[in-house]
Amino acid sequence: MNKNCAVYKTSEILGKRWTILILLELYKEKNKWKRYSYLKNRLMNITPKILSERLKELQKEKLIERKMDVSSFPIKTEYSLTKSGEELIKVMEEMKRWALKWKINNKECRKMKCRDCDF
C-alpha cells in the first residue's frame, strides 16, 4: 500500500493501542472537557506514559484540544474533542453498526448510543 494513501495514514493514527478508546472517553457524557486524571481512571490499564503520548499525538493531529487553567494550584489540564474528532466519532458509530450487524451479537450495545456505553 502506498504510504501517502489516506487509509494508510489514518490507520497510522488510529491503529495505535488506546487511541480509539481515548477518543471515546472524551466523547462520553455531557461534560465536554475531561481532565487527565479522569481519563487515567477510566482507562484503568493504560500507563501514564502512554496516555500522555497518545494525548500529545491526538492534539498534534488536531483530533483533540487541550486547555490549561493556571489560576489555581495544581494547574488543571483538560482535553476535549475538536470538530474533526467529533466527526471521527460518527465514523466509529458506523463501525459499531457494522460490527453489530456482521460480527458481534451484543443486545445491550444495540440499545445504547456510544455516549452512554461503558465500553
LINMOMO-V34704 format. One record per pair of residues at least 6 apart in sequence whose C-alpha atoms are under 7 Angstrom apart, sorted by the first residue. I is the first residue (numbers start at 1). GAP is how many residues later the second one is. D is the distance in whole Angstrom. If there is no record, write none. Layout:
i:I gap:GAP d:D
i:I gap:GAP d:D
//
This chain:
i:3 gap:6 d:7
i:14 gap:6 d:6
i:19 gap:35 d:6
i:25 gap:14 d:7
i:26 gap:8 d:7
i:26 gap:54 d:6
i:26 gap:55 d:6
i:27 gap:54 d:7
i:27 gap:88 d:6
i:28 gap:87 d:4
i:28 gap:88 d:7
i:29 gap:86 d:6
i:29 gap:87 d:7
i:32 gap:48 d:6
i:33 gap:45 d:6
i:33 gap:46 d:5
i:33 gap:47 d:5
i:34 gap:44 d:5
i:34 gap:45 d:5
i:34 gap:46 d:6
i:35 gap:42 d:6
i:35 gap:43 d:4
i:35 gap:44 d:6
i:36 gap:41 d:7
i:36 gap:42 d:6
i:40 gap:6 d:7
i:58 gap:6 d:6
i:59 gap:6 d:6
i:62 gap:20 d:7
i:63 gap:18 d:6
i:63 gap:19 d:5
i:63 gap:21 d:6
i:63 gap:22 d:4
i:64 gap:15 d:7
i:64 gap:16 d:5
i:64 gap:17 d:4
i:64 gap:18 d:5
i:64 gap:21 d:6
i:65 gap:14 d:6
i:65 gap:15 d:5
i:65 gap:16 d:6
i:65 gap:17 d:6
i:66 gap:11 d:7
i:66 gap:12 d:6
i:66 gap:13 d:5
i:66 gap:14 d:7
i:67 gap:10 d:6
i:67 gap:11 d:5
i:67 gap:12 d:7
i:68 gap:7 d:7
i:68 gap:8 d:6
i:68 gap:9 d:4
i:68 gap:10 d:6
i:69 gap:6 d:6
i:69 gap:7 d:5
i:69 gap:8 d:6
i:70 gap:6 d:7
i:100 gap:6 d:7
//
